[in-house]
Amino acid sequence: MNTFEAIYQRRSIRKFNNKNIDKELIEKILDASTKAPSSKNMQPWRFFVLENPKKNELVGLLKKKLTSINKFGIKIGSIRKSMECMEEAPITILVFNAKIKSSIIEKLFDYVPKTSNILSIGASIQTMLLAAEDLGLSSLWLCDVIFFRSIIGKFINTKEELIAAIVLGYSDEKPDARPRKNWKEITKWI
């Protein structure tokens, strides 16, 4: 599969079958993700790969917290569906920003580096998704897990900043492509 095929064929999958993924495929995907462009070559990404039973332990913890939050009538969007996807897929990769600034002075001047790091991490995640597609795996990029940033950080035992989770598996669905704006509608030649 070439790059354009991977880009045009990739879908966000929300139903996975229970087939396990060979560790070598996950390692290939992680290796590819580290080749993404990175501002100032900072390579701010950090990955934690969760599989059973740890993955299900985390999902159980998050679902329990979600249930307690729901009692207060707080609307949290699609996070429950995200938890179901994490539970169903054999692999969840938690993606962290390892370049957190801690001092007050650093935080005052942190906007550009932090934005650059997050953009670099996004490029790494996109590379991961395309590598998974190329290897015949399906994926889903979850951003709403940051709602549980502190719980997940404690579970993983890191103070790094959670950016997203990627669930990987073999698809149990074949969704059509989602509508996209034509590039001509969103581009201005100057």
Contact map, one row per residue, 1 for C-alpha under 8 A:
1110110000000000000000000000000000000000000000000000000000000000000000000000000000000000000000000000000000000000000000000000000000000100000000000000000000000000000000000000000000000000000000
1111110000000000000000000000000000000000000000000000000000000000000000000000000000000000000000000000000000000000000000000000000000000100000000000000000000000000000000000000000000000000000000
1111111000000000000000000000000000000000000000000000000000000000000000000000000000000000000000000000000000000000000000000000000001000000000000000000000000000000000000000000000000000000000000
0111111100000000000000000000000000000000000000000000000000000000000000000000000000000000000000000000000000000000000000000000000000000000000000000000000000000000000000000000000000000000000000
1111111110000000000000000000000000000000000000000000000000000000000000000000000000000000000000000000000000000000000000000000000000000000000000000000000000000000000000000000000000000000000000
1111111111000000000000000000000000000000000000000000000000000000000000000000000000000000000000000000000000000000000000000000000001001100000000000000000000000000000000000000000000000000000000
0011111111000000000000000000000000000000000000000000000000000000000000000000000000000000000000000000000000000000000000000000000001000000000000000000000000000000000000000000000000000000000000
0001111111000000000000000000000000000000000000000000000000000000000000000000000000000000000000000000000000000000000000000000000000000000000000000000000000000000000000000000000000000000000000
0000111111100000000000000000000000000000000000000000000000000000000000000000000000000000000000000000000000000000000000000000000000001000000000000000000000000000000000000000000000000000000000
0000011111110000000000000000000000000000000000000000000000000000000000000000000000000000000000000000000000000000000000000000000011001000010000000000000000000000000000000000000000000000000000
0000000011111000000000000000000000000000000000000000000000000000000000000000000000000000000000000000000000000000000000000000000000000000011100000000000000000000000000000000001010000000000000
0000000001111100000000000000000000000000000000000000000000000000000000000000000000000000000000000000000000000000000000000000000000000000011110000000000000000000000000000000000000000000000000
0000000000111111000000000000000000000000000000000000000000000000000000000000000000000000000000000000000000000000000000000000000000000000011100000000000000000000000000000010101000000000000000
0000000000011111000000000000000000000000000000000000000000000000000000000000000000001000000000000000000000000000000000000000000000000000000100000000000000000000000000000000100000000000000000
0000000000001111100000000000000000000000000000000000000000000000000000000000000000001001100000000000000000000000000000000000000000000000000000000000000000000000000000000011100000000000000000
0000000000001111110000000000000000000000000000000000000000000000000000000000000000001001100000000000000000000000000000000000000000000000000000000000000000000000000000001111100000000000000000
0000000000000011111000000000000000000000000000000000000000000000000000000000000000000001100000000000000000000000000000000000000000000000000000000000000000000000000000001111000000000000000000
0000000000000001111100000000000000000000000000000000000000000000000000000000000000000001110000000000000000000000000000000000000000000000000000000000000000000000000000001100000000000000000000
0000000000000000111110000000000000000000000000000000000000000000000000000000000000000000010000000000000000000000000000000000000000000000000000000000000000000000000000001100000000000000000000
0000000000000000011111000000000000000000000000000000000000000000000000000000000000000000010000000000000000000000000000000000000000000000000000000000000000000000000000001000000000000000000000
0000000000000000001111101100000000000000000000000000000000000000000000000000000000000000011000000000000000000000000000000000000000000000000000000000000000000000000000001000000000000000000000
0000000000000000000111111100000000000000000000000000000000000000000000000000000000000000000000000000000000000000000000000000000000000000000000000000000000000000000000000000000000000000000000
0000000000000000000011111110000000000000000000000000000000000000000000000000000000000000000000000000000000000000000000000000000000000000000000000000000000000000000000000000000000000000000000
0000000000000000000001111111000000000000000000000000000000000000000000000000000000000000000000000000000000000000000000000000000000000000000000000000000000000000000000000000000000000000000000
0000000000000000000011111111100000000000000000000000000000000000000000000000000000000000000000000000000000000000000000000000000000000010000000000000000000000000000000000000000000000000000000
0000000000000000000011111111110000000000000000000000000000000000000000000000000000000000000000000000000000000000000000000000000000000000000000000000000000000000000000000000000000000000000000
0000000000000000000000111111111000000000000000000000000000000000000000000000000000000000000000000000000000000000000000000000000000000000000000000000000000000000000000000000000000000000000000
0000000000000000000000011111111100000000000000000000000000000000000000000000000000000000000000000000000000000000000000000000000000100000000000000000000000000000000000000000000000000000000000
0000000000000000000000001111111110000000000000000000000000000000000000000000000000000000000000000000000000000000000000000000000100110000000000000000000000000000000000000000000000000000000000
0000000000000000000000000111111111000000000000000000000000000000000000000000000000000000000000000000000000000000000000000000000100000000000000000000000000000000000000000000000000000000000000
0000000000000000000000000011111111100000000000000000000000000000000000000000000000000000000000000000000000000000000000000000000000000000000000000000000000000000000000000000000000000000000000
0000000000000000000000000001111111110000000000000000000000000000000000000000000000000000000000000000000000000000000000000000001100100000000000000000000000000000000000000000000000000000000000
0000000000000000000000000000111111110000000000000000000000000000000000000000000000000000000000000000000000000000000000000001111100100000000000000000000000000000000000000000000000000000000000
0000000000000000000000000000011111110000001000000000000000000000000000000000000000000000000000000000000000000000000000000001000000000000000000000000000000000000000000000000000000000000000000
0000000000000000000000000000001111111000000000000000000000000000000000000000000000000000000000000000000000000000000000000001001000000000000000000000000000000000000000000000000000000000000000
0000000000000000000000000000000111111100000000000000000000000000000000000000000000000000000000000000000000000000000000010011001000000000000000000000000000000000000000000000000000000000000000
0000000000000000000000000000000000111110100000000000000000000000000000000000000000000000000000000000000000000000000000010011000000000000000000000000000000000000000000000000000000000000000000
0000000000000000000000000000000000011111111100000000000000000000000000000000000000000000000000000000000000000000000110011010000000000000000000000000000000000000000000000000000000000000000000
0000000000000000000000000000000000001111111000000000000000000000000000000000000000000000000000000000000000000000000110010000000000000000000000000000000000000000000000000000000000000000000000
0000000000000000000000000000000000000111110000000000000000000000000000000000000000000000000000000000000000000000000000000000000000000000000000000000000000000000000000000000000000000000000000
0000000000000000000000000000000000001111111000000000000000000000000000000000000000000000000000000000000000000000000000000000000000000000000000000000000000000000000000000000000000000000000000
0000000000000000000000000000000000000111111100000000000000000000000000000000000000000000000000000000000000000000000010000000000000000000000000000000000000000000000000000000000000000000000000
0000000000000000000000000000000001000110111110000000000000000000000000000000000000000000000000000000000000000000000010011000000000000000000000000000000000000000000000000000000000000000000000
0000000000000000000000000000000000000100011111000000000000000000000000000000000000000000000000001110000000000000000010011000000000000000000000000000000000000000000000000000000000000000000000
0000000000000000000000000000000000000000001111100000000000000000000000000000000000000000000000111100000000000000000000011001000000000000000000000000000000000000000000000000000000000000000000
0000000000000000000000000000000000000000000111110000000000000000000000000000000000000000000000111100000000000000000000000000000000000000000000000000000000000000000000000000000000000000000000
0000000000000000000000000000000000000000000011111000000000000000000000000000000000000000000011110000000000000000000000000000000000000000000000000000000000000000000000000000000000000000000000
0000000000000000000000000000000000000000000001111100000000000000000000000000000000000000000011100000000000000000000000000000000000000000000000000000000000010000000000000000000000000000000000
0000000000000000000000000000000000000000000000111110000000000000000000000000000000000000001111000000000000000000000000000000000000000000000000000000000000000000000000000000000000000000000000
0000000000000000000000000000000000000000000000011111011000000000000000000000000000000000001111000000000000000000000000000000000000000000000000000000000000000000000000000000000000000000000000
0000000000000000000000000000000000000000000000001111111100000000000000000000000000000000011100000000000000000000000000000000000000000000000000000000000000000000000000000000000000000000000000
0000000000000000000000000000000000000000000000000111111110000000000000000000000000000000011000000000000000000000000000000000000000000000000000000000000000000000000000000000000000000000000000
0000000000000000000000000000000000000000000000000011111110000000000000000000000000000000000000000000000000000000000000000000000000000000000000000000000000000000000000000000000000000000000000
0000000000000000000000000000000000000000000000000111111111000000000000000000000000000000000000000000000000000000000000000000000000000000000000000000000000000000000000000000000000000000000000
0000000000000000000000000000000000000000000000000111111111100000000000000000000000000110001100000000000000000000000000000000000000000000000000000000000000000000000000000000000000000000000000
0000000000000000000000000000000000000000000000000011111111110000000000000000000000000010000000000000000000000000000000000000000000000000000000000000000000000000000000000000000000000000000000
0000000000000000000000000000000000000000000000000001111111111000000000000000000000000000000000000000000000000000000000000000000000000000000000000000000000000000000000000000000000000000000000
0000000000000000000000000000000000000000000000000000011111111100000000000000000000000000000000000000000000000000000000000000000000000000000000000000000100100000000000000000000000000000000000
0000000000000000000000000000000000000000000000000000001111111110000000000000000000100110000000000000000000000000000000000000000000000000000000000000000000000000000000000000000000000000000000
0000000000000000000000000000000000000000000000000000000111111111000000000000000000000000000000000000000000000000000000000000000000000000000000000000000000000000000000000000000000000000000000
0000000000000000000000000000000000000000000000000000000011111111100000000000000000000000000000000000000000000000000000000000000000000000000000000000000000000000000000000000000000000000000000
0000000000000000000000000000000000000000000000000000000001111111110000000000000000100000000000000000000000000000000000000000000000000000000000000001001000000000000000000000000000000000000000
0000000000000000000000000000000000000000000000000000000000111111111000000000000100100000000000000000000000000000000000000000000000000000000000000000000000000000000000000000000000000000000000
0000000000000000000000000000000000000000000000000000000000011111111100000000000000000000000000000000000000000000000000000000000000000000000000000000000000000000000000000000000000000000000000
0000000000000000000000000000000000000000000000000000000000001111111110000000000000000000000000000000000000000000000000000000000000000000000000000000000000000000000000000000000000000000000000
0000000000000000000000000000000000000000000000000000000000000111111111000000000100000000000000000000000000000000000000000000000000000000000000000000000000000000000000000000000000000000000000
0000000000000000000000000000000000000000000000000000000000000011111111100000000000000000000000000000000000000000000000000000000000000000000000000000000000000000000000000000000000000000000000
0000000000000000000000000000000000000000000000000000000000000001111111110000000000000000000000000000000000000000000000000000000000000000000000000000000000000000000000000000000000000000000000
0000000000000000000000000000000000000000000000000000000000000000111111111100000000000000000000000000000000000000000000000000000000000000000000000000000000000000000000000000000000000000000000
0000000000000000000000000000000000000000000000000000000000000000011111111110000000000000000000000000000000000000000000000000000000000000000000000000000000000000000000000000000000000000000000
0000000000000000000000000000000000000000000000000000000000000000001111111100000000000000000000000000000000000000000000000000000000000000000000000000000000000000000000000000000000000000000000
0000000000000000000000000000000000000000000000000000000000000000000111111100000000000000000000000000000000000000000000000000000000000000000000000000000000000000000000000000000000000000000000
0000000000000000000000000000000000000000000000000000000000000000000011111110000000000000000000000000000000000000000000000000000000000000000000000000000000000000000000000000000000000000000000
0000000000000000000000000000000000000000000000000000000000000000000011111111000000000000000000000000000000000000000000000000000000000000000000000000000000000000000000000000000000000000000000
0000000000000000000000000000000000000000000000000000000000000000000001001111100000000000000000000000000000000000000000000000000000000000000000000000000000000000000000000000000000000000000000
0000000000000000000000000000000000000000000000000000000000000000000000000111111000000000000000000000000000000000000000000000000000000000000000000000000000000000000000000000000000000000000000
0000000000000000000000000000000000000000000000000000000000000000000000000011111100000000000000000000000000000000000000000000000000000000000000000000000000000000000000000000000000000000000000
0000000000000000000000000000000000000000000000000000000000000000000000000001111111000000000000000000000000000000000000000000000000000000000000010000000000000000000000000000000000000000000000
0000000000000000000000000000000000000000000000000000000000000000000000000001111111100000000000000000000000000000000000000000000000000000000000011000000000000000000000000000000000000000000000
0000000000000000000000000000000000000000000000000000000000000010010000000000111111110000000000000000000000000000000000000000000000000000000000000000000000000000000000000000000000000000000000
0000000000000000000000000000000000000000000000000000000000000000000000000000011111111000000000000000000000000000000000000000000000000000000000000000000000000000000000000000000000000000000000
0000000000000000000000000000000000000000000000000000000000000000000000000000011111111100000000000000000000000000000000000000000000000000000001011000000000000000000000000000000000000000000000
0000000000000000000000000000000000000000000000000000000000100110000000000000001111111110000000000000000000000000000000000000000000000000000000000000000000000000000000000000000000000000000000
0000000000000000000000000000000000000000000000000000000000000000000000000000000111111111000000000000000000000000000000000000000000000000000000000000000000000000000000000000000000000000000000
0000000000000111000000000000000000000000000000000000000000000000000000000000000011111111100000000000000000000000000000000000000000000000000000000000000000000000000000100000000000000000000000
0000000000000000000000000000000000000000000000000000001000100000000000000000000001111111111100000000000000000000000000000000000000000000000000000000000000000000000000100000000000000000000000
0000000000000000000000000000000000000000000000000000001100100000000000000000000000111111110000000000000000000000000000000000000000000000000000000000000000000000000000000000000000000000000000
0000000000000011110000000000000000000000000000000000000000000000000000000000000000011111110000000000000000000000000000000000000000000000000000000000000000000000000000000000000000000000000000
0000000000000011110000000000000000000000000000000000000000000000000000000000000000001111111100000000000000000000000000000000000000000000000000000000000000000000000000111100000000000000000000
0000000000000000011110000000000000000000000000000011000000000000000000000000000000000111111100000000000000000000000000000000000000000000000000000000000000000000000000111000000000000000000000
0000000000000000000010000000000000000000000000001111001000000000000000000000000000000100111110000000000000000000000000000000000000000000000000000000000000000000000000111000000000000000000000
0000000000000000000000000000000000000000000000001110001000000000000000000000000000000100111111000000000000000000000000000000000000000000000000000000000000000000000011110000000000000000000000
0000000000000000000000000000000000000000000000111100000000000000000000000000000000000000001111100000000000000000000000000000000000000000000000000000000000000000000011110000000000000000000000
0000000000000000000000000000000000000000000000111100000000000000000000000000000000000000000111110000000000000000000000000000000000000000000000000000000000000000011111000000000000000000000000
0000000000000000000000000000000000000000000011110000000000000000000000000000000000000000000011111000000000000000000000000000000000000000000000000000000000000000011111000000000000000000000000
0000000000000000000000000000000000000000000011100000000000000000000000000000000000000000000001111100000000000000000000000000000000000000000000000000000000000001111100000000000000000000000000
0000000000000000000000000000000000000000000111000000000000000000000000000000000000000000000000111111000000000000000011001000000000000000000000000000000000000001111000000000000000000000000000
0000000000000000000000000000000000000000000111000000000000000000000000000000000000000000000000011111000000000000000000000000000000000000000000000000000000000001100000000000000000000000000000
0000000000000000000000000000000000000000000100000000000000000000000000000000000000000000000000001111100000000000010010000000000000000000000000000000000000000001000000000000000000000000000000
0000000000000000000000000000000000000000000000000000000000000000000000000000000000000000000000001111110000000000010000000000000000000000000000000000000000000001100000000000000000000000000000
0000000000000000000000000000000000000000000000000000000000000000000000000000000000000000000000000011111001100100000000000000000000000000000000000000000000000000000000000000000000000000000000
0000000000000000000000000000000000000000000000000000000000000000000000000000000000000000000000000001111101100000000000000000000000000000000000000000000000000000000000000000000000000000000000
0000000000000000000000000000000000000000000000000000000000000000000000000000000000000000000000000000111111100000000000000000000000000000000000000000000000000000000000000000000000000000000000
0000000000000000000000000000000000000000000000000000000000000000000000000000000000000000000000000000011111110000000000000000000000000000000000000000000000000000000000000000000000000000000000
0000000000000000000000000000000000000000000000000000000000000000000000000000000000000000000000000000001111111000000000000000000000000000000000000000000000000000000000000000000000000000000000
0000000000000000000000000000000000000000000000000000000000000000000000000000000000000000000000000000111111111100000000000000000000000000000000000000000000000000000000000000000000000000000000
0000000000000000000000000000000000000000000000000000000000000000000000000000000000000000000000000000111111111110000000000000000000000000000000000000000000000000000000000000000000000000000000
0000000000000000000000000000000000000000000000000000000000000000000000000000000000000000000000000000000111111110000000000000000000000000000000000000000000000000000000000000000000000000000000
0000000000000000000000000000000000000000000000000000000000000000000000000000000000000000000000000000000011111111000000000000000000000000000000000000000000000000000000000000000000000000000000
0000000000000000000000000000000000000000000000000000000000000000000000000000000000000000000000000000100001111111110000000000000000000000000000000000000000000000000000000000000000000000000000
0000000000000000000000000000000000000000000000000000000000000000000000000000000000000000000000000000000000111111111000000000000000000000000000000000000000000000000000000000000000000000000000
0000000000000000000000000000000000000000000000000000000000000000000000000000000000000000000000000000000000001111111100000000000000000000000000000000000000000000000000000000000000000000000000
0000000000000000000000000000000000000000000000000000000000000000000000000000000000000000000000000000000000000111111110000000000000000000000000000000000000000000000000000000000000000000000000
0000000000000000000000000000000000000000000000000000000000000000000000000000000000000000000000000011000000000111111111000000000000000000000000000000000000000000000000000000000000000000000000
0000000000000000000000000000000000000000000000000000000000000000000000000000000000000000000000000000000000000011111111100000000000000000000000000000000000000000000000000000000000000000000000
0000000000000000000000000000000000000110000000000000000000000000000000000000000000000000000000000000000000000001111111110000000000000000000000000000000000000000000000000000000000000000000000
0000000000000000000000000000000000000110011100000000000000000000000000000000000000000000000000001010000000000000111111111000000000000000000000000000000000000000000000000000000000000000000000
0000000000000000000000000000000000000000000000000000000000000000000000000000000000000000000000001000000000000000011111111100000000000000000000000000000000000000001000000000000000000000000000
0000000000000000000000000000000000000000000000000000000000000000000000000000000000000000000000000000000000000000001111111110000000000000000000000000000000000000000000000000000000000000000000
0000000000000000000000000000000000011110001110000000000000000000000000000000000000000000000000000000000000000000000111111111000000000000000000000000000000000000000000000000000000000000000000
0000000000000000000000000000000000000100001110000000000000000000000000000000000000000000000000001000000000000000000011111111100000000000000000000000000000000000000000000000000000000000000000
0000000000000000000000000000000000000000000000000000000000000000000000000000000000000000000000000000000000000000000001111111110000000000000000000000000000000000000000000000000000000000000000
0000000000000000000000000000000000011100000000000000000000000000000000000000000000000000000000000000000000000000000000111111111000000000000000000000000000000000000000000000000000000000000000
0000000000000000000000000000000011111000000010000000000000000000000000000000000000000000000000000000000000000000000000011111111100000000000000000000000000000000000000000000000000000000000000
0000000000000000000000000000000010000000000000000000000000000000000000000000000000000000000000000000000000000000000000001111111110000000000000000000000000000000000001000000000000000000000000
0000000000000000000000000000000010000000000000000000000000000000000000000000000000000000000000000000000000000000000000000111111111000000000000000000000000000000000000000000000000000000000000
0000000000000000000000000000000110110000000000000000000000000000000000000000000000000000000000000000000000000000000000000011111111100000000000000000000000000000000000000000000000000000000000
0000000000000000000000000000110110000000000000000000000000000000000000000000000000000000000000000000000000000000000000000001111111110000000000000000000000000000000000000000000000000000000000
0000000001000000000000000000000000000000000000000000000000000000000000000000000000000000000000000000000000000000000000000000111111111000011000000000000000000000000000000000000000000000000000
0010011001000000000000000000000000000000000000000000000000000000000000000000000000000000000000000000000000000000000000000000011111111100000000000000000000000000000000000000000000000000000000
0000000000000000000000000001100110000000000000000000000000000000000000000000000000000000000000000000000000000000000000000000001111111110000000000000000000000000000000000000000000000000000000
0000000000000000000000000000100000000000000000000000000000000000000000000000000000000000000000000000000000000000000000000000000111111111111000000000000000000000000000010000000000000000000000
0000010011000000000000000000000000000000000000000000000000000000000000000000000000000000000000000000000000000000000000000000000011111111111000000000000000000000000000000000000000000000000000
1100010000000000000000000000000000000000000000000000000000000000000000000000000000000000000000000000000000000000000000000000000001111111100000000000000000000000000000000000000000000000000000
0000000000000000000000001000000000000000000000000000000000000000000000000000000000000000000000000000000000000000000000000000000000111111100000000000000000000000000000000000000000000000000000
0000000000000000000000000000000000000000000000000000000000000000000000000000000000000000000000000000000000000000000000000000000000011111110000000000000000000000000000000100000000000000000000
0000000000000000000000000000000000000000000000000000000000000000000000000000000000000000000000000000000000000000000000000000000000011111111000000000000000000000000000011110000000000000000000
0000000001111000000000000000000000000000000000000000000000000000000000000000000000000000000000000000000000000000000000000000000010011001111100000000000000000000000000011110000000000000000000
0000000000111000000000000000000000000000000000000000000000000000000000000000000000000000000000000000000000000000000000000000000010011000111110000000000000000000000001111000000000000000000000
0000000000111100000000000000000000000000000000000000000000000000000000000000000000000000000000000000000000000000000000000000000000000000011111000000000000000000000001110000000000000000000000
0000000000010000000000000000000000000000000000000000000000000000000000000000000000000000000000000000000000000000000000000000000000000000001111100000000000000000000111100000000000000000000000
0000000000000000000000000000000000000000000000000000000000000000000000000000000001000000000000000000000000000000000000000000000000000000000111111000000000000000000111100000000000000000000000
0000000000000000000000000000000000000000000000000000000000000000000000000000000000000000000000000000000000000000000000000000000000000000000011111100000000000000001110000000000000000000000000
0000000000000000000000000000000000000000000000000000000000000000000000000000011001000000000000000000000000000000000000000000000000000000000001111110000000000000000100000000000000000000000000
0000000000000000000000000000000000000000000000000000000000000000000000000000001001000000000000000000000000000000000000000000000000000000000001111111100000000000000110000000000000000000000000
0000000000000000000000000000000000000000000000000000000000000000000000000000000000000000000000000000000000000000000000000000000000000000000000111111100000000000011100000000000000000000000000
0000000000000000000000000000000000000000000000000000000000000000000000000000000000000000000000000000000000000000000000000000000000000000000000011111100000000000000000000000000000000000000000
0000000000000000000000000000000000000000000000000000000000000100000000000000000000000000000000000000000000000000000000000000000000000000000000001111111100000000000000000000000000000000000000
0000000000000000000000000000000000000000000000000000000000000000000000000000000000000000000000000000000000000000000000000000000000000000000000001111111110000000110000000000000000000000000000
0000000000000000000000000000000000000000000000000000000000000000000000000000000000000000000000000000000000000000000000000000000000000000000000000001111111000000000000000000000000000000000000
0000000000000000000000000000000000000000000000000000000000000100000000000000000000000000000000000000000000000000000000000000000000000000000000000001111111100000000000000000000000000000000000
0000000000000000000000000000000000000000000000000000000001000000000000000000000000000000000000000000000000000000000000000000000000000000000000000001111111110000010000000000000000000000000000
0000000000000000000000000000000000000000000000000000000000000000000000000000000000000000000000000000000000000000000000000000000000000000000000000000111111111111110000000000000000000000000000
0000000000000000000000000000000000000000000000000000000000000000000000000000000000000000000000000000000000000000000000000000000000000000000000000000011111111110000000000000000000000000000000
0000000000000000000000000000000000000000000000000000000001000000000000000000000000000000000000000000000000000000000000000000000000000000000000000000001111111000000000000000000000000000000000
0000000000000000000000000000000000000000000000010000000000000000000000000000000000000000000000000000000000000000000000000000000000000000000000000000000111111100000000000000000000000000000000
0000000000000000000000000000000000000000000000000000000000000000000000000000000000000000000000000000000000000000000000000000000000000000000000000000000011111110000000000000000000000000000000
0000000000000000000000000000000000000000000000000000000000000000000000000000000000000000000000000000000000000000000000000000000000000000000000000000000011011111000000000000000000000000000000
0000000000000000000000000000000000000000000000000000000000000000000000000000000000000000000000000000000000000000000000000000000000000000000000000000000011001111100000000000000000000000000000
0000000000000000000000000000000000000000000000000000000000000000000000000000000000000000000000011111000000000000000000000000000000000000000000000000000010000111110000000000000000000000000000
0000000000000000000000000000000000000000000000000000000000000000000000000000000000000000000000011101000000000000000000000000000000000000000000000000100010000011111000000000000000000000000000
0000000000000000000000000000000000000000000000000000000000000000000000000000000000000000000001111000000000000000000000000000000000000000000000000100100110000001111100000000000000000000000000
0000000000000000000000000000000000000000000000000000000000000000000000000000000000000000000001111000000000000000000001000000000000000000000000100100000000000000111110000000000000000000000000
0000000000000000000000000000000000000000000000000000000000000000000000000000000000000000000001110000000000000000000000000000000000000000000011111100000000000000011111000000000000000000000000
0000000000000000000000000000000000000000000000000000000000000000000000000000000000000000000111100000000000000000000000000000000000000000000011101000000000000000001111100000000000000000000000
0000000000000000000000000000000000000000000000000000000000000000000000000000000000000000000111100000000000000000000000000000100000000000001111000000000000000000000111110000000000000000000000
0000000000000000000000000000000000000000000000000000000000000000000000000000000000001100111110000000000000000000000000000000000000000000001111000000000000000000000011111000000000000000000000
0000000000000000000000000000000000000000000000000000000000000000000000000000000000000000111110000000000000000000000000000000000000010000111100000000000000000000000001111100000000000000000000
0000000000000001111110000000000000000000000000000000000000000000000000000000000000000000111000000000000000000000000000000000000000000000111000000000000000000000000000111110000000000000000000
0000000000000001111000000000000000000000000000000000000000000000000000000000000000000000100000000000000000000000000000000000000000000001110000000000000000000000000000011111000000000000000000
0000000000001011100000000000000000000000000000000000000000000000000000000000000000000000000000000000000000000000000000000000000000000000110000000000000000000000000000001111110000000000000000
0000000000000011100000000000000000000000000000000000000000000000000000000000000000000000000000000000000000000000000000000000000000000000000000000000000000000000000000000111110000000000000000
0000000000001111000000000000000000000000000000000000000000000000000000000000000000000000000000000000000000000000000000000000000000000000000000000000000000000000000000000011111000000000000000
0000000000000000000000000000000000000000000000000000000000000000000000000000000000000000000000000000000000000000000000000000000000000000000000000000000000000000000000000011111100000000000000
0000000000101000000000000000000000000000000000000000000000000000000000000000000000000000000000000000000000000000000000000000000000000000000000000000000000000000000000000000111110000000000000
0000000000000000000000000000000000000000000000000000000000000000000000000000000000000000000000000000000000000000000000000000000000000000000000000000000000000000000000000000011111000000000000
0000000000100000000000000000000000000000000000000000000000000000000000000000000000000000000000000000000000000000000000000000000000000000000000000000000000000000000000000000001111100000000000
0000000000000000000000000000000000000000000000000000000000000000000000000000000000000000000000000000000000000000000000000000000000000000000000000000000000000000000000000000000111110000000000
0000000000000000000000000000000000000000000000000000000000000000000000000000000000000000000000000000000000000000000000000000000000000000000000000000000000000000000000000000000011111000000000
0000000000000000000000000000000000000000000000000000000000000000000000000000000000000000000000000000000000000000000000000000000000000000000000000000000000000000000000000000000001111100000000
0000000000000000000000000000000000000000000000000000000000000000000000000000000000000000000000000000000000000000000000000000000000000000000000000000000000000000000000000000000000111110110000
0000000000000000000000000000000000000000000000000000000000000000000000000000000000000000000000000000000000000000000000000000000000000000000000000000000000000000000000000000000000011111110000
0000000000000000000000000000000000000000000000000000000000000000000000000000000000000000000000000000000000000000000000000000000000000000000000000000000000000000000000000000000000001111111000
0000000000000000000000000000000000000000000000000000000000000000000000000000000000000000000000000000000000000000000000000000000000000000000000000000000000000000000000000000000000000111111100
0000000000000000000000000000000000000000000000000000000000000000000000000000000000000000000000000000000000000000000000000000000000000000000000000000000000000000000000000000000000001111111000
0000000000000000000000000000000000000000000000000000000000000000000000000000000000000000000000000000000000000000000000000000000000000000000000000000000000000000000000000000000000001111111100
0000000000000000000000000000000000000000000000000000000000000000000000000000000000000000000000000000000000000000000000000000000000000000000000000000000000000000000000000000000000000011111110
0000000000000000000000000000000000000000000000000000000000000000000000000000000000000000000000000000000000000000000000000000000000000000000000000000000000000000000000000000000000000001011111
0000000000000000000000000000000000000000000000000000000000000000000000000000000000000000000000000000000000000000000000000000000000000000000000000000000000000000000000000000000000000000001111
0000000000000000000000000000000000000000000000000000000000000000000000000000000000000000000000000000000000000000000000000000000000000000000000000000000000000000000000000000000000000000000111
